[in-house]
Amino acid sequence: MTSRGETGGDATDDAGVDAHGAKPRGADREFGWRGWLLVAWLFISLLVVPSVLFYLPRAGAFTASLGLGYRDAFLVLPLLPALGLGLLAVWATTRP
């Protein structure tokens, strides 16, 4: 059995206190512009892109101009915001 000081790393306990005994305060707990950018991308990914897909049959000429067929458009258009959301989420949660 290890004591509390022997665990190593940056583990936190149930109260949110890190291994050094300090809770995040001030700027460490702020939502910030990265969080709002993530919320905006979520809005685009979850509301705007499905709305575009709803009107996709009427925009056949536009998707054809992009080189996408009807089936390809339904596969590619949701994939791009999903990849962007994943990359943005990793970027937003890491601090420089």
Phi and psi restraints in degrees (value plus and minus 20) as a CYANA .aco file:
   2 THR   PHI    -119.3   -79.3
   2 THR   PSI     129.6   169.6
   3 SER   PHI    -102.4   -62.4
   3 SER   PSI     152.5   192.5
   4 ARG   PHI     -82.1   -42.1
   4 ARG   PSI     -54.4   -14.4
   5 GLY   PHI     -97.0   -57.0
   5 GLY   PSI     -34.9     5.1
   6 GLU   PHI    -114.9   -74.9
   6 GLU   PSI     -18.5    21.5
   7 THR   PHI     -92.7   -52.7
   7 THR   PSI     -54.5   -14.5
   8 GLY   PHI      53.0    93.0
   8 GLY   PSI     151.7   191.7
   9 GLY   PHI      54.9    94.9
   9 GLY   PSI    -188.2  -148.2
  10 ASP   PHI    -130.0   -90.0
  10 ASP   PSI      21.7    61.7
  11 ALA   PHI     -88.1   -48.1
  11 ALA   PSI     129.6   169.6
  12 THR   PHI    -136.0   -96.0
  12 THR   PSI     132.4   172.4
  13 ASP   PHI    -112.6   -72.6
  13 ASP   PSI    -192.9  -152.9
  14 ASP   PHI     -86.1   -46.1
  14 ASP   PSI     -43.9    -3.9
  15 ALA   PHI    -104.9   -64.9
  15 ALA   PSI     -23.0    17.0
  16 GLY   PHI      68.3   108.3
  16 GLY   PSI     -10.9    29.1
  17 VAL   PHI    -106.9   -66.9
  17 VAL   PSI     110.8   150.8
  18 ASP   PHI     -97.2   -57.2
  18 ASP   PSI     159.0   199.0
  19 ALA   PHI     -82.8   -42.8
  19 ALA   PSI     -41.4    -1.4
  20 HIS   PHI    -111.1   -71.1
  20 HIS   PSI     -22.4    17.6
  21 GLY   PHI      68.6   108.6
  21 GLY   PSI     -10.2    29.8
  22 ALA   PHI    -134.3   -94.3
  22 ALA   PSI     113.1   153.1
  23 LYS   PHI    -104.3   -64.3
  23 LYS   PSI     128.1   168.1
  24 PRO   PHI     -86.7   -46.7
  24 PRO   PSI     113.7   153.7
  25 ARG   PHI    -154.1  -114.1
  25 ARG   PSI     143.7   183.7
  26 GLY   PHI      40.3    80.3
  26 GLY   PSI    -141.2  -101.2
  27 ALA   PHI     -84.7   -44.7
  27 ALA   PSI     -45.8    -5.8
  28 ASP   PHI     -90.6   -50.6
  28 ASP   PSI     -41.5    -1.5
  29 ARG   PHI    -123.9   -83.9
  29 ARG   PSI     -21.2    18.8
  30 GLU   PHI     -94.8   -54.8
  30 GLU   PSI     129.6   169.6
  31 PHE   PHI     -92.4   -52.4
  31 PHE   PSI     -65.2   -25.2
  32 GLY   PHI      51.0    91.0
  32 GLY   PSI     157.6   197.6
  33 TRP   PHI     -91.9   -51.9
  33 TRP   PSI     -46.8    -6.8
  34 ARG   PHI     -85.4   -45.4
  34 ARG   PSI     -60.2   -20.2
  35 GLY   PHI     -85.3   -45.3
  35 GLY   PSI     -60.3   -20.3
  36 TRP   PHI     -89.7   -49.7
  36 TRP   PSI     -52.8   -12.8
  37 LEU   PHI     -86.0   -46.0
  37 LEU   PSI     -59.0   -19.0
  38 LEU   PHI     -85.2   -45.2
  38 LEU   PSI     -59.7   -19.7
  39 VAL   PHI     -85.0   -45.0
  39 VAL   PSI     -61.0   -21.0
  40 ALA   PHI     -82.9   -42.9
  40 ALA   PSI     -61.5   -21.5
  41 TRP   PHI     -88.4   -48.4
  41 TRP   PSI     -55.1   -15.1
  42 LEU   PHI     -81.9   -41.9
  42 LEU   PSI     -61.7   -21.7
  43 PHE   PHI     -79.4   -39.4
  43 PHE   PSI     -65.6   -25.6
  44 ILE   PHI     -83.6   -43.6
  44 ILE   PSI     -65.5   -25.5
  45 SER   PHI     -89.1   -49.1
  45 SER   PSI     -55.3   -15.3
  46 LEU   PHI    -118.4   -78.4
  46 LEU   PSI     -38.9     1.1
  47 LEU   PHI    -139.8   -99.8
  47 LEU   PSI     -65.2   -25.2
  48 VAL   PHI     -93.3   -53.3
  48 VAL   PSI     -69.5   -29.5
  49 VAL   PHI     -83.3   -43.3
  49 VAL   PSI     -64.7   -24.7
  50 PRO   PHI     -81.6   -41.6
  50 PRO   PSI     -53.1   -13.1
  51 SER   PHI     -85.9   -45.9
  51 SER   PSI     -59.6   -19.6
  52 VAL   PHI     -83.8   -43.8
  52 VAL   PSI     -60.7   -20.7
  53 LEU   PHI     -86.1   -46.1
  53 LEU   PSI     -49.6    -9.6
  54 PHE   PHI     -85.4   -45.4
  54 PHE   PSI     -57.3   -17.3
  55 TYR   PHI    -114.0   -74.0
  55 TYR   PSI     -14.0    26.0
  56 LEU   PHI     -80.4   -40.4
  56 LEU   PSI     -60.2   -20.2
  57 PRO   PHI     -79.2   -39.2
  57 PRO   PSI     -49.3    -9.3
  58 ARG   PHI    -100.4   -60.4
  58 ARG   PSI     -35.5     4.5
  59 ALA   PHI    -128.1   -88.1
  59 ALA   PSI      17.2    57.2
  60 GLY   PHI     -81.0   -41.0
  60 GLY   PSI     -55.8   -15.8
  61 ALA   PHI     -87.1   -47.1
  61 ALA   PSI     -56.8   -16.8
  62 PHE   PHI     -87.0   -47.0
  62 PHE   PSI     -65.6   -25.6
  63 THR   PHI     -87.5   -47.5
  63 THR   PSI     -52.9   -12.9
  64 ALA   PHI     -87.3   -47.3
  64 ALA   PSI     -54.2   -14.2
  65 SER   PHI     -88.3   -48.3
  65 SER   PSI     -44.1    -4.1
  66 LEU   PHI    -103.8   -63.8
  66 LEU   PSI     -25.4    14.6
  67 GLY   PHI      65.6   105.6
  67 GLY   PSI      -2.4    37.6
  68 LEU   PHI    -129.1   -89.1
  68 LEU   PSI     113.9   153.9
  69 GLY   PHI    -100.2   -60.2
  69 GLY   PSI     159.2   199.2
  70 TYR   PHI     -81.1   -41.1
  70 TYR   PSI     -68.3   -28.3
  71 ARG   PHI     -87.2   -47.2
  71 ARG   PSI     -61.6   -21.6
  72 ASP   PHI     -81.8   -41.8
  72 ASP   PSI     -58.7   -18.7
  73 ALA   PHI     -83.8   -43.8
  73 ALA   PSI     -59.1   -19.1
  74 PHE   PHI     -90.0   -50.0
  74 PHE   PSI     -41.9    -1.9
  75 LEU   PHI    -107.9   -67.9
  75 LEU   PSI     -61.1   -21.1
  76 VAL   PHI    -102.3   -62.3
  76 VAL   PSI     -62.2   -22.2
  77 LEU   PHI     -80.1   -40.1
  77 LEU   PSI     -60.6   -20.6
  78 PRO   PHI     -96.3   -56.3
  78 PRO   PSI     -42.4    -2.4
  79 LEU   PHI     -89.8   -49.8
  79 LEU   PSI     -60.1   -20.1
  80 LEU   PHI     -83.0   -43.0
  80 LEU   PSI     -68.1   -28.1
  81 PRO   PHI     -86.8   -46.8
  81 PRO   PSI     -50.5   -10.5
  82 ALA   PHI     -86.7   -46.7
  82 ALA   PSI     -63.2   -23.2
  83 LEU   PHI     -84.8   -44.8
  83 LEU   PSI     -62.4   -22.4
  84 GLY   PHI     -82.2   -42.2
  84 GLY   PSI     -57.8   -17.8
  85 LEU   PHI     -85.5   -45.5
  85 LEU   PSI     -61.6   -21.6
  86 GLY   PHI     -82.9   -42.9
  86 GLY   PSI     -66.8   -26.8
  87 LEU   PHI     -84.9   -44.9
  87 LEU   PSI     -61.5   -21.5
  88 LEU   PHI     -86.2   -46.2
  88 LEU   PSI     -57.9   -17.9
  89 ALA   PHI     -84.7   -44.7
  89 ALA   PSI     -61.6   -21.6
  90 VAL   PHI     -85.6   -45.6
  90 VAL   PSI     -64.4   -24.4
  91 TRP   PHI     -83.5   -43.5
  91 TRP   PSI     -60.8   -20.8
  92 ALA   PHI     -90.7   -50.7
  92 ALA   PSI     -48.3    -8.3
  93 THR   PHI    -110.8   -70.8
  93 THR   PSI     -28.9    11.1
  94 THR   PHI    -118.5   -78.5
  94 THR   PSI     118.8   158.8
  95 ARG   PHI    -123.7   -83.7
  95 ARG   PSI     121.1   161.1
